[in-house]
Amino acid sequence: MGKLHRELQLTADGSHTLFIREMDEHYHSVNGAIQESRHVFIEAGLKQLKKENLRIVEIGFGTGLNTFLTLLETSSPVEYHTIERYPLSMDIIQSLNYGKIIDPEKRELFLSLHTAPWNKPVKITASFILHKVIGDSNTCEFPKQTDLVYFDAFAPDKQPEMWNPEIFAKLYDCMQTGGILTTYCAKGSVRRMMQEAGYSVERIPGPPGKREMIRAVK
């Protein structure tokens, strides 16, 4: 996976994604990377929580798009923990157009998410602490009292080892009551794993090009 070729591609909303030819898999929806991330993680997740001092866990840092949108959307303190097994190279990161499209004046903030050291908490802004971890989400420890989980692993048919009852149970145990887990995936098998872990699970309208997605609440 770490040696796979990642090809830069434009999606329908003008924002970039990466395509892994060996997996036949994109990092984001070809119908629009930015609009998918906003819909699935910001609108269906972040904006549903009416509280300050958020602790967020992201499964799959990837291009940093979800992190960047979250940083721009929040003004109260955030601890953002994100796990990535195969970090991208800086030449790929610098070619992504998210900063230019979303907020050209904040482009340096996007780059700072990627240049921040791994495996230690780093203050990106006065209110946003980023803790990137290189590792496998199946074996990593998650922070306690988590408010929000972005589950953004590759699709279950491409990366089945990431979608298992144990990881959803482990995430459930680390979350606050009322905490939200959101993912673009809507597969019945995934929904059932979440229900078995204890979540209240609902299918809600998905982003453009996808009929449904899952939001789970503890």
TORLO-591535 format. One record per residue: residue in three letters; x, y, z of N, C-alpha, C in turn. Coordinates in steps of 0.02 Angstrom, whole numbers, plus 32768, in hexadecimal, padded with zeros to 4 digits. Each point is the difference from the previous one (the first is absolute). Layout:
<rs>
{r "ALA", {X, Y, Z}, {X, Y, Z}, {X, Y, Z}}
...
</rs>
This chain:
<rs>
{r "MET", {8029, 7FC4, 8000}, {7FD7, 803C, 8000}, {802B, 803F, 8000}}
{r "GLY", {8034, 8002, 8029}, {802A, 803B, 8004}, {8025, 800D, 7FBF}}
{r "LYS", {800A, 7FCD, 7FD6}, {8025, 8008, 7FC1}, {7FD1, 8006, 7FC5}}
{r "LEU", {7FC0, 8002, 800A}, {7FD2, 8005, 7FC9}, {8003, 8045, 7FE1}}
{r "HIS", {7FEF, 8002, 7FC0}, {8001, 803F, 7FDB}, {7FBF, 8026, 800C}}
{r "ARG", {8005, 803F, 8012}, {7FC5, 802A, 800B}, {7FFE, 8035, 7FCA}}
{r "GLU", {7FC9, 8001, 7FDC}, {7FF9, 802C, 7FC6}, {7FCF, 8039, 8011}}
{r "LEU", {8016, 803E, 7FF4}, {7FD6, 803A, 800E}, {7FC9, 8005, 7FCB}}
{r "GLN", {7FC2, 8008, 8017}, {7FC7, 8007, 7FD2}, {7FD2, 8037, 8018}}
{r "LEU", {7FDE, 8020, 7FD0}, {7FCD, 8032, 8011}, {7FBC, 7FDE, 8009}}
{r "THR", {7FDA, 8017, 8032}, {7FBC, 7FE8, 800A}, {7FCF, 8034, 7FE5}}
{r "ALA", {7FBF, 7FF0, 8003}, {7FCD, 8029, 7FDF}, {7FF9, 8046, 801D}}
{r "ASP", {8015, 800B, 803E}, {7FFA, 8043, 801C}, {8041, 8029, 7FF7}}
{r "GLY", {802F, 7FE4, 7FD9}, {803E, 8024, 7FF2}, {8038, 7FF2, 8031}}
{r "SER", {7FF2, 7FDA, 8034}, {8033, 7FF0, 8032}, {8022, 7FBE, 7FEF}}
{r "HIS", {803C, 7FF7, 801A}, {8027, 7FC5, 7FF0}, {7FEC, 7FC3, 802B}}
{r "THR", {800E, 7FC7, 7FE4}, {8004, 7FC2, 8027}, {803D, 7FDA, 7FE8}}
{r "LEU", {800E, 7FC8, 8021}, {8036, 7FD4, 7FEB}, {7FE2, 7FBD, 7FEC}}
{r "PHE", {801C, 7FE3, 7FCB}, {7FE9, 7FBF, 7FE8}, {8038, 7FCE, 8006}}
{r "ILE", {7FF1, 7FC7, 801F}, {8031, 7FC9, 8006}, {7FED, 7FCB, 7FCD}}
{r "ARG", {8025, 7FFD, 7FCA}, {7FEF, 7FD4, 7FC9}, {8001, 7FB6, 8016}}
{r "GLU", {8031, 7FEE, 802A}, {8006, 7FBA, 8014}, {7FC3, 7FE8, 8029}}
{r "MET", {7FDF, 802E, 8022}, {7FC5, 7FEF, 8028}, {7FBF, 8011, 7FDB}}
{r "ASP", {8007, 8025, 7FC9}, {7FC5, 801C, 7FDD}, {7FD5, 8027, 8031}}
{r "GLU", {8021, 802D, 8025}, {7FDD, 8024, 8036}, {8016, 8049, 8003}}
{r "HIS", {7FCE, 802C, 800A}, {800D, 8047, 800A}, {7FFF, 8011, 804B}}
{r "TYR", {8024, 8034, 8012}, {7FFE, 8018, 8045}, {7FBE, 8022, 8010}}
{r "HIS", {7FDF, 801D, 7FCD}, {7FC2, 8024, 800B}, {7FCF, 7FF0, 7FC7}}
{r "SER", {7FC4, 801A, 8007}, {7FCE, 7FF7, 7FCB}, {8014, 8027, 7FC2}}
{r "VAL", {7FFA, 7FE1, 7FC6}, {800F, 8023, 7FC1}, {7FC9, 8034, 7FF1}}
{r "ASN", {7FC9, 7FFE, 8025}, {7FCB, 8032, 7FF9}, {8010, 8041, 8024}}
{r "GLY", {8038, 8001, 8023}, {8016, 803D, 8022}, {801F, 7FF0, 8043}}
{r "ALA", {8042, 8008, 8005}, {8023, 7FEE, 803E}, {7FED, 802F, 8039}}
{r "ILE", {8002, 8041, 7FF3}, {7FF1, 8030, 8035}, {7FB7, 7FFB, 8016}}
{r "GLN", {7FD2, 7FFB, 7FCF}, {7FB9, 7FFE, 8014}, {7FF0, 7FBF, 8024}}
{r "GLU", {8022, 7FC9, 7FF0}, {7FF5, 7FC1, 8024}, {8018, 8007, 8049}}
{r "SER", {803C, 801B, 8009}, {801B, 8008, 8043}, {7FD4, 802E, 802A}}
{r "ARG", {7FEA, 8037, 7FE3}, {7FD4, 802E, 8025}, {7FBF, 7FDE, 8014}}
{r "HIS", {7FE3, 7FDA, 7FD1}, {7FBF, 7FE1, 800D}, {8005, 7FCA, 8035}}
{r "VAL", {8030, 7FD3, 7FF8}, {8004, 7FC4, 802A}, {801B, 8011, 8046}}
{r "PHE", {8034, 8029, 8003}, {8022, 8009, 8040}, {7FF0, 8042, 8022}}
{r "ILE", {7FF9, 8036, 7FDA}, {7FF2, 8041, 801F}, {7FB5, 8007, 800F}}
{r "GLU", {7FD7, 7FFA, 7FCC}, {7FB8, 800B, 8009}, {7FE0, 7FC8, 802A}}
{r "ALA", {800F, 7FC1, 7FF0}, {7FE0, 7FC8, 8022}, {8021, 7FEF, 8043}}
{r "GLY", {803B, 801A, 800C}, {8024, 7FF1, 803E}, {800D, 803D, 802B}}
{r "LEU", {8031, 8028, 7FEB}, {8017, 8039, 8028}, {7FC8, 8030, 8013}}
{r "LYS", {7FD6, 8011, 7FD0}, {7FCC, 8032, 800D}, {7FC5, 7FE5, 8028}}
{r "GLN", {7FFF, 7FBF, 800C}, {7FCB, 7FE3, 8029}, {8010, 8004, 804B}}
{r "LEU", {803D, 8011, 8010}, {8015, 8003, 8046}, {7FFD, 8048, 8019}}
{r "LYS", {7FD6, 800C, 8030}, {7FF7, 8043, 801A}, {8027, 8007, 8042}}
{r "LYS", {8041, 7FFD, 7FFC}, {8029, 8006, 803C}, {8044, 801C, 7FED}}
{r "GLU", {8024, 8018, 8032}, {8043, 8019, 7FF6}, {8032, 7FCC, 801A}}
{r "ASN", {8040, 800D, 7FF2}, {8035, 7FD2, 8016}, {7FF6, 7FBA, 7FE5}}
{r "LEU", {8006, 7FF9, 7FBF}, {7FF4, 7FC0, 7FDF}, {803E, 7FD6, 7FFD}}
{r "ARG", {7FF7, 7FBE, 8007}, {8034, 7FCF, 7FF4}, {7FE9, 7FD6, 7FC5}}
{r "ILE", {8027, 8002, 7FCA}, {7FEE, 7FDF, 7FC1}, {8034, 7FCB, 7FF0}}
{r "VAL", {7FE8, 7FC6, 7FE9}, {802C, 7FCA, 7FE7}, {7FEF, 7FF4, 7FB7}}
{r "GLU", {8033, 7FFF, 7FD7}, {7FF7, 7FF2, 7FB9}, {8026, 7FC0, 7FEE}}
{r "ILE", {7FDC, 7FD2, 7FE0}, {801F, 7FC3, 7FE6}, {8011, 800C, 7FB7}}
{r "GLY", {803F, 800E, 7FF2}, {8017, 800E, 7FBD}, {800D, 804A, 7FF3}}
{r "PHE", {803B, 8018, 8010}, {8012, 8046, 7FF4}, {8002, 8010, 7FB5}}
{r "GLY", {801E, 7FD3, 7FD9}, {8000, 8007, 7FB7}, {801D, 8042, 7FE8}}
{r "THR", {7FD7, 8026, 7FDB}, {8016, 8040, 7FE4}, {7FFA, 8039, 8032}}
{r "GLY", {7FE2, 7FF4, 803A}, {7FF7, 8035, 8031}, {7FC4, 802C, 7FF3}}
{r "LEU", {7FD6, 7FEE, 7FCF}, {7FC7, 802A, 7FEE}, {7FCE, 8007, 803A}}
{r "ASN", {7FEE, 7FC8, 8020}, {7FD1, 8003, 8038}, {801C, 802B, 8039}}
{r "THR", {803F, 7FF8, 800D}, {8021, 8026, 8035}, {7FFE, 804A, 7FF1}}
{r "PHE", {8010, 8012, 7FC3}, {8002, 8046, 7FEC}, {7FBB, 8020, 8005}}
{r "LEU", {7FCC, 7FDE, 7FE7}, {7FBC, 801B, 8004}, {7FEB, 8008, 8049}}
{r "THR", {8012, 7FD0, 802A}, {7FEF, 8004, 8047}, {8022, 803C, 8021}}
{r "LEU", {8040, 8009, 7FF1}, {8026, 8039, 801A}, {7FDE, 8042, 7FEE}}
{r "LEU", {7FEA, 8006, 7FC1}, {7FE1, 803E, 7FE9}, {7FBA, 800B, 801D}}
{r "GLU", {7FDE, 7FC9, 8013}, {7FBB, 8005, 8017}, {7FFA, 800B, 804B}}
{r "THR", {8036, 7FF7, 8025}, {7FFC, 8003, 8049}, {8026, 803C, 801B}}
{r "SER", {7FE3, 801E, 8034}, {8021, 8038, 8022}, {800F, 7FEE, 8049}}
{r "SER", {7FD9, 7FD1, 801B}, {800C, 7FEA, 8045}, {8038, 7FCB, 8001}}
{r "PRO", {801C, 7FF0, 8039}, {8039, 7FD1, 8004}, {7FEF, 7FBB, 7FE4}}
{r "VAL", {802F, 7FE5, 7FD9}, {7FF9, 7FBD, 7FE2}, {8041, 7FDA, 800B}}
{r "GLU", {7FF9, 7FC2, 8017}, {8037, 7FCF, 7FFE}, {7FEF, 7FCF, 7FC8}}
{r "TYR", {802B, 7FFF, 7FCD}, {7FF2, 7FD9, 7FC5}, {8034, 7FC8, 7FF9}}
{r "HIS", {7FE9, 7FC2, 800B}, {802C, 7FC6, 7FFB}, {7FF2, 7FDC, 7FBE}}
{r "THR", {8033, 7FF4, 7FD9}, {7FF5, 7FE0, 7FBF}, {8035, 7FCA, 7FF5}}
{r "ILE", {7FEA, 7FC8, 7FE4}, {802B, 7FC6, 7FF8}, {8008, 7FF0, 7FB6}}
{r "GLU", {803D, 7FF6, 7FEB}, {800F, 7FF2, 7FB9}, {8039, 7FCE, 7FFC}}
{r "ARG", {7FF5, 7FCC, 7FDB}, {8034, 7FCD, 7FFA}, {8032, 8011, 7FC8}}
{r "TYR", {7FEA, 8024, 7FCD}, {802A, 800D, 7FC6}, {8000, 804A, 7FEF}}
{r "PRO", {8026, 8029, 8025}, {8001, 8048, 7FF3}, {8016, 8010, 7FB8}}
{r "LEU", {7FE4, 8036, 7FE6}, {8011, 8017, 7FBC}, {8042, 8026, 8000}}
{r "SER", {8020, 8001, 7FC7}, {803D, 8027, 7FF8}, {7FEF, 804B, 7FF8}}
{r "MET", {802F, 802B, 8011}, {7FF3, 8047, 7FFC}, {7FF6, 8018, 7FB8}}
{r "ASP", {801D, 7FDF, 7FCF}, {7FF5, 8016, 7FBB}, {7FB8, 7FF6, 7FEC}}
{r "ILE", {7FE0, 7FC9, 8017}, {7FB9, 7FF5, 7FF3}, {7FD7, 8034, 8025}}
{r "ILE", {8010, 800B, 8040}, {7FDA, 802F, 8029}, {8001, 8046, 7FE2}}
{r "GLN", {803A, 8016, 7FE8}, {8007, 8043, 7FE5}, {7FDC, 8007, 7FBD}}
{r "SER", {7FF0, 7FC9, 7FE0}, {7FDC, 8004, 7FC0}, {7FB4, 8003, 800A}}
{r "LEU", {7FE7, 7FF0, 803C}, {7FB8, 8001, 800D}, {7FE6, 8048, 8001}}
{r "ASN", {7FC5, 800C, 7FE4}, {7FE7, 8044, 7FF9}, {7FCE, 8015, 8035}}
{r "TYR", {7FFC, 7FDD, 8038}, {7FCD, 8010, 8033}, {8009, 8045, 801D}}
{r "GLY", {803D, 8013, 8011}, {800B, 8042, 801B}, {7FEB, 8036, 7FD0}}
{r "LYS", {8011, 7FF9, 7FC1}, {7FF0, 8032, 7FCD}, {7FB4, 8006, 7FF7}}
{r "ILE", {7FDC, 7FC8, 8001}, {7FB8, 8001, 7FF4}, {7FD9, 8015, 803E}}
{r "ILE", {8012, 7FE5, 803A}, {7FD8, 800B, 803D}, {800C, 8045, 801D}}
{r "ASP", {803F, 8013, 8007}, {8010, 8041, 801E}, {804A, 800E, 7FF0}}
{r "PRO", {800C, 8025, 7FC9}, {8046, 800D, 7FEC}, {802A, 8021, 8037}}
{r "GLU", {7FDF, 8028, 802A}, {8026, 8022, 8035}, {8015, 7FCF, 8038}}
{r "LYS", {7FE2, 7FC5, 8001}, {800F, 7FCF, 8034}, {8028, 7FC4, 7FE4}}
{r "ARG", {801B, 8008, 7FC4}, {8024, 7FC8, 7FE1}, {803A, 7FE9, 802B}}
{r "GLU", {8022, 802E, 8020}, {8039, 7FED, 802A}, {7FE9, 7FD6, 803C}}
{r "LEU", {7FC3, 800C, 8017}, {7FE5, 7FD7, 8037}, {7FF7, 7FB8, 7FE8}}
{r "PHE", {7FE9, 7FF7, 7FC2}, {7FF9, 7FBC, 7FE5}, {8044, 7FDD, 7FFF}}
{r "LEU", {8032, 8023, 7FE9}, {8043, 7FE2, 7FFD}, {801B, 7FF1, 8046}}
{r "SER", {7FEE, 802B, 8030}, {8019, 7FF6, 8044}, {7FE5, 7FC0, 801F}}
{r "LEU", {7FC5, 7FEB, 7FEA}, {7FE4, 7FC0, 8019}, {802D, 7FC6, 7FEB}}
{r "HIS", {801E, 8006, 7FC5}, {802A, 7FCA, 7FE6}, {8048, 8005, 8018}}
{r "THR", {8018, 803B, 800C}, {8046, 8007, 8017}, {8006, 7FF6, 804B}}
{r "ALA", {7FC7, 8001, 8024}, {8002, 7FF3, 8048}, {801E, 7FBB, 800D}}
{r "PRO", {802A, 7FF9, 8033}, {801E, 7FC0, 800F}, {7FCC, 7FCA, 8011}}
{r "TRP", {8010, 7FC2, 7FF1}, {7FD5, 7FC8, 8010}, {800C, 7FE8, 8048}}
{r "ASN", {7FCD, 7FE0, 801B}, {8003, 7FDC, 8040}, {800C, 802E, 803C}}
{r "LYS", {7FEA, 803F, 7FFA}, {8002, 802E, 8039}, {7FCD, 8037, 7FF4}}
{r "PRO", {7FE1, 801B, 8035}, {7FD1, 8036, 7FF7}, {8023, 8041, 7FEC}}
{r "VAL", {7FE2, 8023, 7FD0}, {801C, 803E, 7FE5}, {7FCA, 8035, 7FFE}}
{r "LYS", {800F, 803B, 8019}, {7FCF, 8038, 7FFE}, {8004, 8021, 7FBC}}
{r "ILE", {7FCB, 7FF7, 7FD7}, {7FFE, 801E, 7FBD}, {7FE9, 8048, 8004}}
{r "THR", {7FCD, 800C, 8028}, {7FEA, 8044, 8010}, {7FF7, 8003, 804C}}
{r "ALA", {7FEB, 803A, 8019}, {7FF8, 8007, 8048}, {7FCC, 7FD0, 801C}}
{r "SER", {7FD1, 7FEA, 7FD6}, {7FCA, 7FD6, 8019}, {7FFD, 7FBA, 7FE0}}
{r "PHE", {802F, 7FF0, 7FD3}, {7FFD, 7FC1, 7FDB}, {8040, 7FD8, 800C}}
{r "ILE", {7FFA, 7FC9, 8024}, {8039, 7FD4, 800D}, {7FF9, 7FC2, 7FD4}}
{r "LEU", {8032, 7FF2, 7FD9}, {8001, 7FC7, 7FD2}, {8030, 7FCB, 801A}}
{r "HIS", {7FE7, 7FC2, 8004}, {802B, 7FC8, 8014}, {7FFA, 7FCA, 7FC9}}
{r "LYS", {8030, 7FFF, 7FD3}, {8002, 7FCF, 7FCB}, {8027, 7FC3, 8017}}
{r "VAL", {7FE5, 7FC5, 7FF2}, {8021, 7FC2, 8014}, {800A, 7FD5, 7FC2}}
{r "ILE", {803E, 7FE9, 7FF6}, {800D, 7FCF, 7FCC}, {7FF3, 7FBB, 801E}}
{r "GLY", {7FD1, 7FDC, 7FE4}, {7FF2, 7FBF, 801C}, {7FC1, 7FE1, 7FE3}}
{r "ASP", {7FEF, 7FC6, 801B}, {7FC6, 7FDA, 7FEB}, {7FC8, 800D, 8032}}
{r "SER", {7FC7, 8017, 7FE7}, {7FC7, 8010, 802C}, {7FE8, 7FC4, 8027}}
{r "ASN", {800D, 7FC4, 7FE8}, {7FEA, 7FC4, 8023}, {8028, 7FF3, 8040}}
{r "THR", {803C, 801D, 8003}, {802A, 7FF3, 803A}, {8010, 8040, 8029}}
{r "CYS", {7FF1, 803A, 7FE4}, {800E, 803F, 8023}, {7FD0, 800A, 803B}}
{r "GLU", {8017, 8023, 8032}, {7FD5, 8016, 8036}, {7FDB, 8040, 7FEC}}
{r "PHE", {7FC0, 8004, 8011}, {7FDA, 803C, 7FF3}, {7FF9, 8029, 803F}}
{r "PRO", {7FFD, 8043, 7FFA}, {7FF7, 8029, 803C}, {7FBC, 7FF6, 8020}}
{r "LYS", {7FFD, 8004, 8041}, {7FC1, 7FFA, 8024}, {7FD5, 803F, 7FF7}}
{r "GLN", {7FC0, 7FF8, 800D}, {7FD1, 8039, 7FFF}, {7FFF, 8024, 7FBC}}
{r "THR", {8001, 7FD8, 7FCB}, {7FFC, 801B, 7FBC}, {7FB9, 8015, 7FF1}}
{r "ASP", {7FF9, 803A, 7FDF}, {7FBE, 801B, 7FEE}, {7FEA, 7FED, 7FBA}}
{r "LEU", {8031, 7FF7, 7FD3}, {7FF0, 7FF9, 7FB9}, {8034, 7FD4, 7FDE}}
{r "VAL", {7FE7, 7FD1, 7FD8}, {802D, 7FD4, 7FD9}, {7FF0, 8008, 7FB6}}
{r "TYR", {8034, 8010, 7FD9}, {7FFB, 7FFE, 7FB7}, {801E, 7FBD, 7FEA}}
{r "PHE", {7FD4, 7FD3, 7FE8}, {8019, 7FBF, 7FEA}, {8009, 8004, 7FB4}}
{r "ASP", {803E, 800A, 7FEA}, {800E, 800F, 7FB9}, {8034, 7FD1, 7FE3}}
{r "ALA", {7FFC, 7FC1, 8012}, {802B, 7FCD, 7FE2}, {7FE9, 7FF3, 7FB8}}
{r "PHE", {802B, 7FE0, 7FD8}, {7FEA, 7FEC, 7FBD}, {7FC5, 7FD0, 8005}}
{r "ALA", {7FDA, 7FFB, 7FCA}, {7FC2, 7FDA, 8000}, {800A, 7FB8, 8018}}
{r "PRO", {7FCC, 7FE3, 801F}, {8005, 7FBC, 801C}, {8016, 7FCB, 7FCE}}
{r "ASP", {7FED, 8008, 7FC1}, {8015, 7FCD, 7FCE}, {8048, 800A, 7FEB}}
{r "LYS", {801E, 803A, 800F}, {8045, 800E, 7FEF}, {802F, 7FF5, 803B}}
{r "GLN", {7FE7, 800E, 803C}, {8028, 7FFC, 803D}, {7FD6, 7FDF, 8037}}
{r "PRO", {7FEC, 7FC1, 7FF6}, {7FD1, 7FE0, 802F}, {801B, 7FFA, 8047}}
{r "GLU", {8042, 7FFE, 8008}, {801C, 7FF8, 8044}, {7FF3, 803D, 802C}}
{r "MET", {7FEC, 8038, 7FE2}, {7FF3, 803C, 8027}, {7FB9, 8003, 801C}}
{r "TRP", {7FD4, 7FD7, 7FE5}, {7FB9, 8001, 8012}, {7FF0, 7FC0, 8025}}
{r "ASN", {8006, 8001, 8043}, {7FF6, 7FC3, 8026}, {7FDE, 8011, 8042}}
{r "PRO", {7FDF, 7FCF, 8020}, {7FDC, 800D, 803E}, {802C, 801A, 8038}}
{r "GLU", {803F, 7FEA, 8001}, {802E, 8013, 8037}, {800E, 804B, 7FFF}}
{r "ILE", {800C, 801C, 7FC5}, {8011, 8048, 7FFD}, {7FC5, 802B, 8013}}
{r "PHE", {7FC3, 7FEB, 7FEC}, {7FC5, 8028, 8011}, {7FF1, 7FFB, 804B}}
{r "ALA", {800C, 7FC5, 801D}, {7FF7, 7FF9, 8048}, {8033, 8029, 8026}}
{r "LYS", {803E, 8001, 7FE8}, {8035, 8026, 8022}, {7FF2, 804B, 7FFC}}
{r "LEU", {7FE9, 8017, 7FC6}, {7FEE, 8047, 7FF9}, {7FC5, 8011, 802E}}
{r "TYR", {7FCF, 7FD4, 8002}, {7FC5, 800C, 802B}, {8015, 8009, 8048}}
{r "ASP", {802D, 7FD5, 8018}, {8015, 8003, 8045}, {8025, 8041, 8011}}
{r "CYS", {801F, 801E, 7FCE}, {8027, 803E, 800B}, {7FD6, 803F, 7FF8}}
{r "MET", {7FC2, 7FFA, 7FEB}, {7FD8, 803B, 7FF1}, {7FD5, 8017, 803A}}
{r "GLN", {7FF1, 8041, 7FFF}, {7FD1, 801D, 802F}, {7FB9, 7FE9, 7FEF}}
{r "THR", {7FD4, 7FFD, 8031}, {7FB9, 7FF6, 7FF1}, {7FE8, 803B, 7FD7}}
{r "GLY", {7FDE, 7FF2, 7FC9}, {7FEA, 8034, 7FD3}, {8032, 800E, 7FC8}}
{r "GLY", {803A, 7FDE, 8004}, {8032, 8009, 7FCC}, {7FE9, 7FE3, 7FBD}}
{r "ILE", {801C, 801A, 7FCA}, {7FEB, 7FEF, 7FBC}, {8039, 7FDF, 7FDA}}
{r "LEU", {7FF1, 7FCB, 7FDB}, {802D, 7FE3, 7FCF}, {7FDF, 8007, 7FBC}}
{r "THR", {8024, 801B, 7FD0}, {7FE4, 800A, 7FBE}, {802F, 7FE3, 7FCB}}
{r "THR", {7FE1, 7FE3, 7FCB}, {8027, 7FE3, 7FCA}, {7FD8, 8003, 7FBF}}
{r "TYR", {8023, 8002, 7FC9}, {7FE0, 8001, 7FBE}, {7FDF, 7FBD, 7FF0}}
{r "CYS", {8017, 7FCB, 8021}, {7FE9, 7FBC, 7FF1}, {7FB8, 7FF6, 8018}}
{r "ALA", {7FDA, 7FD7, 7FDA}, {7FBB, 7FF2, 8014}, {7FF1, 7FB5, 7FFD}}
{r "LYS", {8033, 7FD6, 7FFD}, {7FF6, 7FB8, 7FFA}, {7FDB, 7FE4, 803D}}
{r "GLY", {7FD3, 7FD1, 7FF3}, {7FDA, 7FE1, 8037}, {802D, 7FDC, 8031}}
{r "SER", {8035, 7FE0, 7FE8}, {802C, 7FDC, 802E}, {8024, 802F, 802F}}
{r "VAL", {8012, 803C, 7FE8}, {8021, 8032, 802A}, {7FCE, 801B, 8033}}
{r "ARG", {7FC4, 800D, 7FEA}, {7FCC, 8019, 802D}, {7FF3, 7FCD, 8038}}
{r "ARG", {7FFF, 7FC1, 7FEF}, {7FF4, 7FCC, 8033}, {8039, 7FFB, 8032}}
{r "MET", {803E, 8007, 7FE8}, {803A, 7FFF, 802E}, {7FFB, 803A, 8031}}
{r "MET", {7FEC, 803A, 7FE8}, {7FF9, 803A, 802C}, {7FC8, 7FF5, 8034}}
{r "GLN", {7FC8, 7FE4, 7FE9}, {7FC9, 7FF2, 802E}, {8015, 7FCE, 8036}}
{r "GLU", {8026, 7FCD, 7FEC}, {8018, 7FCE, 8030}, {802F, 8020, 8034}}
{r "ALA", {8024, 8034, 7FEB}, {802D, 8023, 802F}, {7FD9, 802A, 8031}}
{r "GLY", {7FC0, 800F, 7FF1}, {7FD7, 8027, 802E}, {7FE6, 8041, 7FE4}}
{r "TYR", {8016, 8013, 7FC4}, {7FEB, 8040, 7FE3}, {7FB6, 7FFE, 7FEB}}
{r "SER", {7FE2, 803A, 8002}, {7FC0, 800D, 7FDE}, {8012, 8018, 7FBA}}
{r "VAL", {7FED, 7FDA, 7FCD}, {8018, 800B, 7FBC}, {7FC8, 8016, 7FD2}}
{r "GLU", {800E, 8033, 7FD7}, {7FCF, 8015, 7FCF}, {8021, 8009, 7FBC}}
{r "ARG", {7FDA, 7FEF, 7FCD}, {8015, 8011, 7FBC}, {7FE3, 8044, 7FEF}}
{r "ILE", {802A, 802C, 7FE8}, {7FEA, 8043, 7FED}, {8016, 800E, 7FB8}}
{r "PRO", {7FE4, 8033, 7FE0}, {8013, 800E, 7FBA}, {804B, 800B, 7FF9}}
{r "GLY", {801C, 7FE1, 7FCC}, {8047, 8005, 7FF4}, {8011, 803E, 7FD7}}
{r "PRO", {8040, 800A, 7FF2}, {8016, 8038, 7FD6}, {7FEE, 7FF4, 7FB7}}
{r "PRO", {8009, 8031, 7FD5}, {7FF0, 7FF7, 7FB9}, {8020, 7FC0, 7FE4}}
{r "GLY", {7FD8, 7FD9, 7FDD}, {8017, 7FC1, 7FE3}, {7FF9, 7FC4, 802D}}
{r "LYS", {7FEA, 800B, 803F}, {7FF8, 7FC8, 802F}, {7FBE, 8009, 8024}}
{r "ARG", {7FD5, 7FCD, 7FFD}, {7FBC, 8007, 801A}, {7FFE, 8006, 804B}}
{r "GLU", {8029, 7FD8, 8022}, {7FFE, 7FFE, 8049}, {8045, 7FFF, 801F}}
{r "MET", {8003, 8011, 8041}, {803C, 7FFA, 8028}, {7FE9, 7FED, 8046}}
{r "ILE", {802F, 7FF3, 802E}, {7FEF, 7FEB, 8044}, {8017, 8035, 8032}}
{r "ARG", {7FD2, 800D, 8030}, {8012, 8026, 803C}, {7FEC, 7FD6, 803C}}
{r "ALA", {802F, 7FF7, 802E}, {7FF4, 7FD7, 803C}, {800B, 802B, 803E}}
{r "VAL", {7FD5, 7FF6, 8032}, {8004, 8028, 803E}, {8004, 7FD1, 803B}}
{r "LYS", {802C, 8012, 802F}, {8005, 7FD9, 803F}, {7FCC, 801A, 8031}}
</rs>
